[in-house]
Amino acid sequence: MKKGMIKVSDGFERIVHWCMAISCLILMISGLGMMFHAFNFLGIPVGGLKTLKLIHNF
């Protein structure tokens, strides 16, 4: 770390932040498959619309 810089967060907090960010992005993208008929193909990799509904209910 350079002199005069303030340490805001440690490595663990950065990892947790990026895990949450990635999970939010995955939920947003997979939610498109539930909401719009044109994006139904997004549900295929996780097992279909029933699985998407189960995941998004939590």
C-alpha distance matrix in Angstrom:
0.0 3.8 6.6 8.7 7.0 8.7 8.2 11.5 12.4 11.9 13.1 16.6 16.9 15.9 18.5 21.1 20.6 21.2 24.1 25.7 25.3 26.9 29.6 30.4 30.7 33.0 35.1 35.5 36.6 38.9 40.3 41.6 43.8 45.4 45.8 47.0 49.7 48.3 45.2 47.0 45.8 42.3 43.9 45.3 42.2 41.9 45.6 47.2 47.7 48.6 45.3 43.4 45.4 44.6 40.8 40.8 43.0 40.2
3.8 0.0 3.8 6.3 5.9 9.0 10.0 13.3 15.0 15.1 16.5 20.1 20.0 18.8 21.7 24.1 23.2 23.8 27.0 28.3 27.6 29.3 32.2 32.7 32.8 35.3 37.5 37.5 38.6 41.1 42.4 43.4 45.9 47.5 47.7 48.8 51.5 50.0 47.0 49.1 47.9 44.5 46.3 47.7 44.7 44.6 48.4 49.8 50.1 51.3 48.1 46.0 47.9 47.4 43.6 43.4 45.6 42.9
6.6 3.8 0.0 3.8 5.6 8.7 10.8 14.2 16.4 16.9 18.9 22.2 21.9 21.2 24.3 26.4 25.5 26.5 29.6 30.7 30.1 32.1 34.9 35.2 35.6 38.2 40.1 40.1 41.4 44.0 45.1 46.2 48.7 50.2 50.2 51.5 54.3 52.9 49.9 52.1 51.1 47.6 49.3 50.9 47.9 47.7 51.4 52.8 53.0 54.0 50.8 48.7 50.5 49.8 46.1 45.8 47.8 45.0
8.7 6.3 3.8 0.0 3.8 6.7 9.8 12.6 15.5 16.8 19.3 22.4 21.4 21.0 24.3 26.0 24.8 26.2 29.4 30.0 29.3 31.7 34.3 34.3 34.8 37.6 39.3 39.1 40.7 43.3 44.1 45.2 47.9 49.2 49.0 50.4 53.4 52.1 49.2 51.5 50.7 47.2 48.9 50.7 48.0 47.6 51.3 52.4 52.3 53.4 50.3 48.0 49.6 49.1 45.4 44.8 46.7 44.0
7.0 5.9 5.6 3.8 0.0 3.8 6.5 9.2 12.0 13.5 16.0 19.0 17.9 17.2 20.7 22.3 21.0 22.4 25.6 26.2 25.5 27.9 30.5 30.5 31.0 33.8 35.5 35.3 36.9 39.5 40.3 41.5 44.2 45.5 45.3 46.7 49.7 48.5 45.5 47.7 47.0 43.4 45.1 47.0 44.2 43.8 47.5 48.6 48.5 49.5 46.5 44.2 45.8 45.3 41.6 41.0 43.0 40.3
8.7 9.0 8.7 6.7 3.8 0.0 3.8 6.1 9.3 11.3 14.3 16.8 15.3 15.3 18.9 20.0 18.8 20.7 23.7 24.0 23.7 26.4 28.6 28.5 29.5 32.3 33.6 33.6 35.5 37.9 38.5 39.9 42.7 43.7 43.6 45.2 48.3 47.4 44.4 46.4 45.8 42.2 43.6 45.6 43.0 42.2 45.9 47.0 46.7 47.5 44.5 42.2 43.6 43.0 39.3 38.7 40.4 37.6
8.2 10.0 10.8 9.8 6.5 3.8 0.0 3.8 5.9 7.5 10.6 13.0 11.8 12.0 15.4 16.7 15.8 17.8 20.5 21.1 21.2 23.6 25.8 26.1 27.2 29.7 31.1 31.5 33.3 35.4 36.2 37.9 40.4 41.4 41.5 43.3 46.3 45.4 42.3 44.1 43.4 39.7 41.0 42.9 40.1 39.2 42.9 44.1 44.0 44.7 41.6 39.5 40.9 40.1 36.4 36.0 37.7 34.8
11.5 13.3 14.2 12.6 9.2 6.1 3.8 0.0 3.8 7.1 10.2 11.9 9.7 10.1 13.8 14.3 13.0 15.4 18.2 18.2 18.3 21.1 23.0 23.0 24.3 26.9 28.0 28.4 30.4 32.6 33.1 34.8 37.4 38.2 38.3 40.2 43.3 42.6 39.5 41.2 40.9 37.1 38.3 40.4 37.8 36.8 40.4 41.4 41.1 41.7 38.7 36.5 37.8 37.0 33.4 32.8 34.4 31.6
12.4 15.0 16.4 15.5 12.0 9.3 5.9 3.8 0.0 3.8 6.8 8.1 6.1 7.0 10.3 10.9 10.3 12.8 15.1 15.5 16.1 18.6 20.4 20.8 22.3 24.6 25.8 26.5 28.5 30.3 31.1 33.0 35.4 36.2 36.6 38.6 41.5 40.9 37.6 39.1 38.6 34.9 35.8 37.8 35.1 33.9 37.5 38.8 38.6 39.0 35.9 33.9 35.3 34.3 30.7 30.4 32.0 29.0
11.9 15.1 16.9 16.8 13.5 11.3 7.5 7.1 3.8 0.0 3.8 5.6 5.6 6.6 9.0 10.4 10.9 12.8 14.7 15.9 16.9 18.8 20.5 21.6 23.0 24.8 26.3 27.5 29.1 30.7 31.9 33.9 36.0 36.9 37.6 39.6 42.3 41.7 38.2 39.5 38.7 35.0 35.8 37.5 34.5 33.3 36.9 38.5 38.7 39.0 35.7 34.0 35.6 34.3 30.7 30.8 32.5 29.3
13.1 16.5 18.9 19.3 16.0 14.3 10.6 10.2 6.8 3.8 0.0 3.8 5.5 5.1 6.3 8.7 9.8 10.7 12.4 14.4 15.3 16.6 18.5 20.1 21.2 22.6 24.5 25.9 27.1 28.6 30.2 32.2 33.9 35.1 36.1 37.9 40.4 39.7 36.1 37.2 36.2 32.5 33.3 34.7 31.5 30.6 34.2 36.0 36.4 36.8 33.4 31.9 33.8 32.4 28.8 29.3 31.2 28.1
16.6 20.1 22.2 22.4 19.0 16.8 13.0 11.9 8.1 5.6 3.8 0.0 3.8 5.4 5.1 6.3 8.6 10.0 10.6 12.5 14.3 15.5 16.6 18.5 20.1 21.2 22.7 24.5 26.0 27.1 28.5 30.8 32.4 33.3 34.5 36.6 39.1 38.6 35.0 35.9 35.0 31.3 31.6 33.2 30.0 28.7 32.1 34.0 34.3 34.4 30.9 29.7 31.3 29.7 26.2 26.8 28.4 25.1
16.9 20.0 21.9 21.4 17.9 15.3 11.8 9.7 6.1 5.6 5.5 3.8 0.0 3.8 5.4 5.1 6.0 8.7 9.9 10.6 12.2 14.3 15.4 16.6 18.4 20.1 21.2 22.6 24.5 25.8 26.8 29.1 31.1 31.8 32.6 34.7 37.5 37.1 33.7 34.7 34.2 30.4 30.9 32.8 30.0 28.6 32.0 33.5 33.5 33.7 30.4 28.7 30.1 28.8 25.3 25.3 26.9 23.8
15.9 18.8 21.2 21.0 17.2 15.3 12.0 10.1 7.0 6.6 5.1 5.4 3.8 0.0 3.8 5.5 5.0 6.2 8.6 10.0 10.5 12.2 14.2 15.4 16.5 18.3 20.0 21.1 22.6 24.3 25.5 27.5 29.5 30.6 31.3 33.2 35.8 35.1 31.7 33.0 32.2 28.5 29.4 31.2 28.3 27.3 30.9 32.4 32.5 33.1 29.8 28.0 29.7 28.8 25.0 25.1 27.2 24.3
18.5 21.7 24.3 24.3 20.7 18.9 15.4 13.8 10.3 9.0 6.3 5.1 5.4 3.8 0.0 3.8 5.4 5.3 6.1 8.7 9.9 10.6 12.3 14.3 15.4 16.5 18.4 20.0 21.2 22.5 24.1 26.2 27.8 29.0 30.1 32.0 34.4 33.8 30.2 31.1 30.1 26.4 27.1 28.6 25.5 24.4 28.0 29.8 30.2 30.6 27.2 25.7 27.6 26.4 22.7 23.3 25.4 22.5
21.1 24.1 26.4 26.0 22.3 20.0 16.7 14.3 10.9 10.4 8.7 6.3 5.1 5.5 3.8 0.0 3.8 5.5 5.1 6.2 8.6 10.0 10.6 12.4 14.4 15.5 16.6 18.4 20.2 21.1 22.3 24.8 26.5 27.1 28.3 30.5 33.1 32.8 29.2 30.0 29.5 25.7 26.0 27.9 25.0 23.5 26.9 28.5 28.5 28.7 25.3 23.8 25.3 24.0 20.3 20.7 22.4 19.4
20.6 23.2 25.5 24.8 21.0 18.8 15.8 13.0 10.3 10.9 9.8 8.6 6.0 5.0 5.4 3.8 0.0 3.8 5.5 5.3 6.2 8.7 10.1 10.7 12.5 14.4 15.5 16.6 18.6 20.1 21.0 23.1 25.3 26.1 26.7 28.8 31.6 31.2 27.8 29.0 28.6 24.8 25.5 27.7 25.1 23.8 27.4 28.5 28.3 28.8 25.8 23.7 25.2 24.4 20.7 20.4 22.4 19.7
21.2 23.8 26.5 26.2 22.4 20.7 17.8 15.4 12.8 12.8 10.7 10.0 8.7 6.2 5.3 5.5 3.8 0.0 3.8 5.4 4.9 6.0 8.4 9.7 10.5 12.2 14.1 15.2 16.4 18.1 19.6 21.4 23.3 24.6 25.5 27.2 29.7 29.0 25.5 26.8 26.0 22.3 23.3 25.1 22.4 21.5 25.2 26.4 26.6 27.5 24.3 22.2 24.2 23.6 19.8 19.9 22.4 20.0
24.1 27.0 29.6 29.4 25.6 23.7 20.5 18.2 15.1 14.7 12.4 10.6 9.9 8.6 6.1 5.1 5.5 3.8 0.0 3.8 5.5 5.3 6.2 8.6 10.0 10.6 12.3 14.3 15.5 16.5 18.1 20.4 21.8 22.9 24.2 26.1 28.5 28.1 24.5 25.2 24.5 20.7 21.2 22.9 20.1 18.8 22.4 23.9 24.1 24.6 21.3 19.6 21.6 20.6 16.8 17.3 19.7 17.1
25.7 28.3 30.7 30.0 26.2 24.0 21.1 18.2 15.5 15.9 14.4 12.5 10.6 10.0 8.7 6.2 5.3 5.4 3.8 0.0 3.8 5.5 5.1 6.1 8.7 9.9 10.5 12.3 14.3 15.3 16.2 18.7 20.5 21.1 22.1 24.3 27.0 26.9 23.4 24.3 24.2 20.3 20.7 23.0 20.7 19.1 22.4 23.4 23.1 23.6 20.5 18.4 19.9 19.1 15.4 15.2 17.4 14.9
25.3 27.6 30.1 29.3 25.5 23.7 21.2 18.3 16.1 16.9 15.3 14.3 12.2 10.5 9.9 8.6 6.2 4.9 5.5 3.8 0.0 3.8 5.5 5.2 6.3 8.7 10.0 10.6 12.4 14.3 15.2 17.1 19.3 20.4 20.9 22.7 25.5 25.0 21.6 23.1 22.8 19.0 20.0 22.4 20.3 19.2 22.8 23.4 23.0 24.1 21.3 18.8 20.5 20.4 16.7 16.1 18.8 16.9
26.9 29.3 32.1 31.7 27.9 26.4 23.6 21.1 18.6 18.8 16.6 15.5 14.3 12.2 10.6 10.0 8.7 6.0 5.3 5.5 3.8 0.0 3.8 5.4 5.1 6.2 8.6 9.9 10.6 12.2 14.0 15.7 17.4 18.9 20.0 21.5 23.9 23.2 19.6 20.8 20.1 16.3 17.3 19.3 16.9 16.1 19.8 20.7 20.8 22.1 19.0 16.7 19.1 19.0 15.2 15.2 18.3 16.6
29.6 32.2 34.9 34.3 30.5 28.6 25.8 23.0 20.4 20.5 18.5 16.6 15.4 14.2 12.3 10.6 10.1 8.4 6.2 5.1 5.5 3.8 0.0 3.8 5.4 5.1 6.2 8.6 10.0 10.5 12.0 14.5 15.8 16.7 18.1 20.2 22.5 22.4 18.8 19.4 19.1 15.3 15.6 17.9 15.7 14.1 17.5 18.4 18.3 19.1 16.0 13.8 15.8 15.4 11.6 11.7 14.6 12.9
30.4 32.7 35.2 34.3 30.5 28.5 26.1 23.0 20.8 21.6 20.1 18.5 16.6 15.4 14.3 12.4 10.7 9.7 8.6 6.1 5.2 5.4 3.8 0.0 3.8 5.5 5.1 6.1 8.7 9.9 10.3 12.6 14.8 15.4 16.1 18.2 21.0 21.0 17.7 18.8 19.1 15.3 15.9 18.8 17.2 15.8 19.0 19.2 18.3 19.4 16.9 14.0 15.6 15.9 12.3 11.1 14.1 12.8
30.7 32.8 35.6 34.8 31.0 29.5 27.2 24.3 22.3 23.0 21.2 20.1 18.4 16.5 15.4 14.4 12.5 10.5 10.0 8.7 6.3 5.1 5.4 3.8 0.0 3.8 5.4 5.1 6.2 8.5 9.7 11.0 13.2 14.7 15.3 16.7 19.4 18.7 15.3 16.9 16.8 13.1 14.5 17.2 15.6 15.0 18.3 18.4 17.9 19.7 17.3 14.2 16.4 17.2 13.7 12.8 16.2 15.6
33.0 35.3 38.2 37.6 33.8 32.3 29.7 26.9 24.6 24.8 22.6 21.2 20.1 18.3 16.5 15.5 14.4 12.2 10.6 9.9 8.7 6.2 5.1 5.5 3.8 0.0 3.8 5.5 5.2 6.0 8.3 10.1 11.3 12.9 14.4 15.8 17.9 17.5 13.9 14.7 14.3 10.5 11.4 13.8 12.0 11.2 14.6 15.0 14.9 16.5 13.9 11.2 13.8 14.5 11.0 10.9 14.5 14.0
35.1 37.5 40.1 39.3 35.5 33.6 31.1 28.0 25.8 26.3 24.5 22.7 21.2 20.0 18.4 16.6 15.5 14.1 12.3 10.5 10.0 8.6 6.2 5.1 5.4 3.8 0.0 3.8 5.5 5.2 5.8 8.7 10.1 10.6 12.0 14.2 16.6 17.0 13.5 14.1 14.6 11.0 11.1 14.2 13.2 11.6 14.5 14.2 13.2 14.6 12.3 9.2 11.0 11.9 8.6 7.5 11.1 11.0
35.5 37.5 40.1 39.1 35.3 33.6 31.5 28.4 26.5 27.5 25.9 24.5 22.6 21.1 20.0 18.4 16.6 15.2 14.3 12.3 10.6 9.9 8.6 6.1 5.1 5.5 3.8 0.0 3.8 5.6 5.0 6.6 9.3 10.2 10.3 12.2 15.1 15.1 11.9 13.4 14.3 10.9 12.0 15.3 14.9 14.0 16.7 15.7 14.4 16.4 14.8 11.3 12.8 14.6 11.7 9.8 13.3 13.7
36.6 38.6 41.4 40.7 36.9 35.5 33.3 30.4 28.5 29.1 27.1 26.0 24.5 22.6 21.2 20.2 18.6 16.4 15.5 14.3 12.4 10.6 10.0 8.7 6.2 5.2 5.5 3.8 0.0 3.8 5.4 5.4 7.3 9.6 10.3 11.1 13.3 12.7 9.2 10.9 11.1 7.6 9.6 12.5 12.1 12.0 14.8 13.9 13.2 15.8 14.2 10.9 13.3 15.2 12.6 11.5 15.3 16.0
38.9 41.1 44.0 43.3 39.5 37.9 35.4 32.6 30.3 30.7 28.6 27.1 25.8 24.3 22.5 21.1 20.1 18.1 16.5 15.3 14.3 12.2 10.5 9.9 8.5 6.0 5.2 5.6 3.8 0.0 3.8 5.3 5.4 7.1 9.1 10.5 12.2 12.4 8.7 9.0 9.5 6.0 6.5 9.8 9.8 8.9 11.4 10.4 9.6 12.1 10.5 7.1 9.8 11.8 9.5 8.9 12.7 13.8
40.3 42.4 45.1 44.1 40.3 38.5 36.2 33.1 31.1 31.9 30.2 28.5 26.8 25.5 24.1 22.3 21.0 19.6 18.1 16.2 15.2 14.0 12.0 10.3 9.7 8.3 5.8 5.0 5.4 3.8 0.0 3.8 5.3 5.2 6.2 8.6 11.1 12.1 9.1 9.6 11.4 8.6 8.7 12.4 13.1 11.9 13.6 11.9 9.9 12.1 11.3 7.6 8.8 11.4 9.7 7.6 11.0 12.7
41.6 43.4 46.2 45.2 41.5 39.9 37.9 34.8 33.0 33.9 32.2 30.8 29.1 27.5 26.2 24.8 23.1 21.4 20.4 18.7 17.1 15.7 14.5 12.6 11.0 10.1 8.7 6.6 5.4 5.3 3.8 0.0 3.8 5.4 5.1 5.8 8.5 8.8 6.0 7.7 9.7 7.6 8.9 12.4 13.6 13.4 14.9 12.7 11.0 14.0 13.7 10.2 11.6 14.7 13.2 11.3 14.6 16.5
43.8 45.9 48.7 47.9 44.2 42.7 40.4 37.4 35.4 36.0 33.9 32.4 31.1 29.5 27.8 26.5 25.3 23.3 21.8 20.5 19.3 17.4 15.8 14.8 13.2 11.3 10.1 9.3 7.3 5.4 5.3 3.8 0.0 3.8 5.7 5.8 6.9 7.6 4.5 4.4 6.7 5.2 5.7 9.1 11.0 10.9 11.8 9.2 7.7 11.2 11.3 8.2 10.1 13.2 12.4 11.4 14.5 16.7
45.4 47.5 50.2 49.2 45.5 43.7 41.4 38.2 36.2 36.9 35.1 33.3 31.8 30.6 29.0 27.1 26.1 24.6 22.9 21.1 20.4 18.9 16.7 15.4 14.7 12.9 10.6 10.2 9.6 7.1 5.2 5.4 3.8 0.0 3.8 6.0 7.4 9.7 7.6 6.7 9.8 8.6 7.7 11.2 13.3 12.2 12.5 9.6 6.7 9.5 10.3 7.2 7.6 11.2 11.1 9.4 11.9 14.7
45.8 47.7 50.2 49.0 45.3 43.6 41.5 38.3 36.6 37.6 36.1 34.5 32.6 31.3 30.1 28.3 26.7 25.5 24.2 22.1 20.9 20.0 18.1 16.1 15.3 14.4 12.0 10.3 10.3 9.1 6.2 5.1 5.7 3.8 0.0 3.8 6.8 9.0 8.0 8.5 11.8 10.9 10.9 14.4 16.5 15.7 16.2 13.2 10.3 13.0 14.0 10.7 10.6 14.2 14.0 11.5 13.7 16.6
47.0 48.8 51.5 50.4 46.7 45.2 43.3 40.2 38.6 39.6 37.9 36.6 34.7 33.2 32.0 30.5 28.8 27.2 26.1 24.3 22.7 21.5 20.2 18.2 16.7 15.8 14.2 12.2 11.1 10.5 8.6 5.8 5.8 6.0 3.8 0.0 3.8 5.5 5.6 7.0 10.3 10.3 11.2 14.1 16.6 16.7 17.1 13.9 11.6 14.8 16.0 13.0 13.5 17.1 16.9 14.8 17.3 20.1
49.7 51.5 54.3 53.4 49.7 48.3 46.3 43.3 41.5 42.3 40.4 39.1 37.5 35.8 34.4 33.1 31.6 29.7 28.5 27.0 25.5 23.9 22.5 21.0 19.4 17.9 16.6 15.1 13.3 12.2 11.1 8.5 6.9 7.4 6.8 3.8 0.0 3.8 5.4 5.4 8.8 10.2 10.8 12.9 16.0 16.5 16.2 12.8 11.0 14.4 16.0 13.7 14.4 18.0 18.2 16.8 19.1 22.1
48.3 50.0 52.9 52.1 48.5 47.4 45.4 42.6 40.9 41.7 39.7 38.6 37.1 35.1 33.8 32.8 31.2 29.0 28.1 26.9 25.0 23.2 22.4 21.0 18.7 17.5 17.0 15.1 12.7 12.4 12.1 8.8 7.6 9.7 9.0 5.5 3.8 0.0 3.8 5.8 7.8 9.4 11.3 12.9 15.6 16.9 17.1 14.2 13.1 16.9 17.9 15.4 16.9 20.3 19.9 18.7 21.5 24.1
45.2 47.0 49.9 49.2 45.5 44.4 42.3 39.5 37.6 38.2 36.1 35.0 33.7 31.7 30.2 29.2 27.8 25.5 24.5 23.4 21.6 19.6 18.8 17.7 15.3 13.9 13.5 11.9 9.2 8.7 9.1 6.0 4.5 7.6 8.0 5.6 5.4 3.8 0.0 3.8 5.4 5.8 8.1 10.2 12.4 13.5 14.3 11.7 11.0 14.8 15.1 12.5 14.4 17.6 16.8 15.8 19.0 21.2
47.0 49.1 52.1 51.5 47.7 46.4 44.1 41.2 39.1 39.5 37.2 35.9 34.7 33.0 31.1 30.0 29.0 26.8 25.2 24.3 23.1 20.8 19.4 18.8 16.9 14.7 14.1 13.4 10.9 9.0 9.6 7.7 4.4 6.7 8.5 7.0 5.4 5.8 3.8 0.0 3.8 5.3 5.8 7.6 10.6 11.5 11.4 8.4 7.8 11.6 12.4 10.4 12.4 15.5 15.3 14.9 17.7 20.2
45.8 47.9 51.1 50.7 47.0 45.8 43.4 40.9 38.6 38.7 36.2 35.0 34.2 32.2 30.1 29.5 28.6 26.0 24.5 24.2 22.8 20.1 19.1 19.1 16.8 14.3 14.6 14.3 11.1 9.5 11.4 9.7 6.7 9.8 11.8 10.3 8.8 7.8 5.4 3.8 0.0 3.8 5.4 5.5 8.2 10.2 10.5 8.5 9.5 13.1 13.1 11.6 14.4 16.9 16.2 16.5 19.6 21.6
42.3 44.5 47.6 47.2 43.4 42.2 39.7 37.1 34.9 35.0 32.5 31.3 30.4 28.5 26.4 25.7 24.8 22.3 20.7 20.3 19.0 16.3 15.3 15.3 13.1 10.5 11.0 10.9 7.6 6.0 8.6 7.6 5.2 8.6 10.9 10.3 10.2 9.4 5.8 5.3 3.8 0.0 3.8 5.6 6.8 8.2 9.7 8.4 9.1 12.5 11.5 9.5 12.6 14.8 13.5 13.8 17.2 18.7
43.9 46.3 49.3 48.9 45.1 43.6 41.0 38.3 35.8 35.8 33.3 31.6 30.9 29.4 27.1 26.0 25.5 23.3 21.2 20.7 20.0 17.3 15.6 15.9 14.5 11.4 11.1 12.0 9.6 6.5 8.7 8.9 5.7 7.7 10.9 11.2 10.8 11.3 8.1 5.8 5.4 3.8 0.0 3.8 5.8 5.7 6.4 4.7 5.7 8.8 7.9 6.5 9.7 11.7 11.0 11.8 14.9 16.6
45.3 47.7 50.9 50.7 47.0 45.6 42.9 40.4 37.8 37.5 34.7 33.2 32.8 31.2 28.6 27.9 27.7 25.1 22.9 23.0 22.4 19.3 17.9 18.8 17.2 13.8 14.2 15.3 12.5 9.8 12.4 12.4 9.1 11.2 14.4 14.1 12.9 12.9 10.2 7.6 5.5 5.6 3.8 0.0 3.9 5.5 5.3 4.9 7.8 10.3 9.4 9.4 12.6 14.0 13.6 15.1 17.9 19.5
42.2 44.7 47.9 48.0 44.2 43.0 40.1 37.8 35.1 34.5 31.5 30.0 30.0 28.3 25.5 25.0 25.1 22.4 20.1 20.7 20.3 16.9 15.7 17.2 15.6 12.0 13.2 14.9 12.1 9.8 13.1 13.6 11.0 13.3 16.5 16.6 16.0 15.6 12.4 10.6 8.2 6.8 5.8 3.9 0.0 3.8 5.7 7.3 10.3 12.2 10.1 10.1 13.8 14.4 13.1 15.2 18.2 19.0
41.9 44.6 47.7 47.6 43.8 42.2 39.2 36.8 33.9 33.3 30.6 28.7 28.6 27.3 24.4 23.5 23.8 21.5 18.8 19.1 19.2 16.1 14.1 15.8 15.0 11.2 11.6 14.0 12.0 8.9 11.9 13.4 10.9 12.2 15.7 16.7 16.5 16.9 13.5 11.5 10.2 8.2 5.7 5.5 3.8 0.0 3.8 6.1 8.5 9.5 6.7 7.2 10.8 10.8 9.7 12.1 14.9 15.6
45.6 48.4 51.4 51.3 47.5 45.9 42.9 40.4 37.5 36.9 34.2 32.1 32.0 30.9 28.0 26.9 27.4 25.2 22.4 22.4 22.8 19.8 17.5 19.0 18.3 14.6 14.5 16.7 14.8 11.4 13.6 14.9 11.8 12.5 16.2 17.1 16.2 17.1 14.3 11.4 10.5 9.7 6.4 5.3 5.7 3.8 0.0 3.8 7.1 7.5 5.7 7.6 10.5 10.7 10.8 13.3 15.4 16.7
47.2 49.8 52.8 52.4 48.6 47.0 44.1 41.4 38.8 38.5 36.0 34.0 33.5 32.4 29.8 28.5 28.5 26.4 23.9 23.4 23.4 20.7 18.4 19.2 18.4 15.0 14.2 15.7 13.9 10.4 11.9 12.7 9.2 9.6 13.2 13.9 12.8 14.2 11.7 8.4 8.5 8.4 4.7 4.9 7.3 6.1 3.8 0.0 3.8 5.6 5.6 6.5 8.9 10.3 11.0 12.6 14.6 16.7
47.7 50.1 53.0 52.3 48.5 46.7 44.0 41.1 38.6 38.7 36.4 34.3 33.5 32.5 30.2 28.5 28.3 26.6 24.1 23.1 23.0 20.8 18.3 18.3 17.9 14.9 13.2 14.4 13.2 9.6 9.9 11.0 7.7 6.7 10.3 11.6 11.0 13.1 11.0 7.8 9.5 9.1 5.7 7.8 10.3 8.5 7.1 3.8 0.0 3.8 5.4 5.0 6.1 8.6 9.8 10.4 12.2 14.9
48.6 51.3 54.0 53.4 49.5 47.5 44.7 41.7 39.0 39.0 36.8 34.4 33.7 33.1 30.6 28.7 28.8 27.5 24.6 23.6 24.1 22.1 19.1 19.4 19.7 16.5 14.6 16.4 15.8 12.1 12.1 14.0 11.2 9.5 13.0 14.8 14.4 16.9 14.8 11.6 13.1 12.5 8.8 10.3 12.2 9.5 7.5 5.6 3.8 0.0 3.8 5.4 5.2 6.3 8.8 10.0 10.8 13.4
45.3 48.1 50.8 50.3 46.5 44.5 41.6 38.7 35.9 35.7 33.4 30.9 30.4 29.8 27.2 25.3 25.8 24.3 21.3 20.5 21.3 19.0 16.0 16.9 17.3 13.9 12.3 14.8 14.2 10.5 11.3 13.7 11.3 10.3 14.0 16.0 16.0 17.9 15.1 12.4 13.1 11.5 7.9 9.4 10.1 6.7 5.7 5.6 5.4 3.8 0.0 3.8 5.4 5.0 6.2 8.6 10.0 11.7
43.4 46.0 48.7 48.0 44.2 42.2 39.5 36.5 33.9 34.0 31.9 29.7 28.7 28.0 25.7 23.8 23.7 22.2 19.6 18.4 18.8 16.7 13.8 14.0 14.2 11.2 9.2 11.3 10.9 7.1 7.6 10.2 8.2 7.2 10.7 13.0 13.7 15.4 12.5 10.4 11.6 9.5 6.5 9.4 10.1 7.2 7.6 6.5 5.0 5.4 3.8 0.0 3.8 5.4 5.1 6.1 8.6 10.5
45.4 47.9 50.5 49.6 45.8 43.6 40.9 37.8 35.3 35.6 33.8 31.3 30.1 29.7 27.6 25.3 25.2 24.2 21.6 19.9 20.5 19.1 15.8 15.6 16.4 13.8 11.0 12.8 13.3 9.8 8.8 11.6 10.1 7.6 10.6 13.5 14.4 16.9 14.4 12.4 14.4 12.6 9.7 12.6 13.8 10.8 10.5 8.9 6.1 5.2 5.4 3.8 0.0 3.8 5.5 5.2 6.1 9.1
44.6 47.4 49.8 49.1 45.3 43.0 40.1 37.0 34.3 34.3 32.4 29.7 28.8 28.8 26.4 24.0 24.4 23.6 20.6 19.1 20.4 19.0 15.4 15.9 17.2 14.5 11.9 14.6 15.2 11.8 11.4 14.7 13.2 11.2 14.2 17.1 18.0 20.3 17.6 15.5 16.9 14.8 11.7 14.0 14.4 10.8 10.7 10.3 8.6 6.3 5.0 5.4 3.8 0.0 3.8 5.6 5.4 7.2
40.8 43.6 46.1 45.4 41.6 39.3 36.4 33.4 30.7 30.7 28.8 26.2 25.3 25.0 22.7 20.3 20.7 19.8 16.8 15.4 16.7 15.2 11.6 12.3 13.7 11.0 8.6 11.7 12.6 9.5 9.7 13.2 12.4 11.1 14.0 16.9 18.2 19.9 16.8 15.3 16.2 13.5 11.0 13.6 13.1 9.7 10.8 11.0 9.8 8.8 6.2 5.1 5.5 3.8 0.0 3.8 5.6 6.0
40.8 43.4 45.8 44.8 41.0 38.7 36.0 32.8 30.4 30.8 29.3 26.8 25.3 25.1 23.3 20.7 20.4 19.9 17.3 15.2 16.1 15.2 11.7 11.1 12.8 10.9 7.5 9.8 11.5 8.9 7.6 11.3 11.4 9.4 11.5 14.8 16.8 18.7 15.8 14.9 16.5 13.8 11.8 15.1 15.2 12.1 13.3 12.6 10.4 10.0 8.6 6.1 5.2 5.6 3.8 0.0 3.8 5.4
43.0 45.6 47.8 46.7 43.0 40.4 37.7 34.4 32.0 32.5 31.2 28.4 26.9 27.2 25.4 22.4 22.4 22.4 19.7 17.4 18.8 18.3 14.6 14.1 16.2 14.5 11.1 13.3 15.3 12.7 11.0 14.6 14.5 11.9 13.7 17.3 19.1 21.5 19.0 17.7 19.6 17.2 14.9 17.9 18.2 14.9 15.4 14.6 12.2 10.8 10.0 8.6 6.1 5.4 5.6 3.8 0.0 3.8
40.2 42.9 45.0 44.0 40.3 37.6 34.8 31.6 29.0 29.3 28.1 25.1 23.8 24.3 22.5 19.4 19.7 20.0 17.1 14.9 16.9 16.6 12.9 12.8 15.6 14.0 11.0 13.7 16.0 13.8 12.7 16.5 16.7 14.7 16.6 20.1 22.1 24.1 21.2 20.2 21.6 18.7 16.6 19.5 19.0 15.6 16.7 16.7 14.9 13.4 11.7 10.5 9.1 7.2 6.0 5.4 3.8 0.0
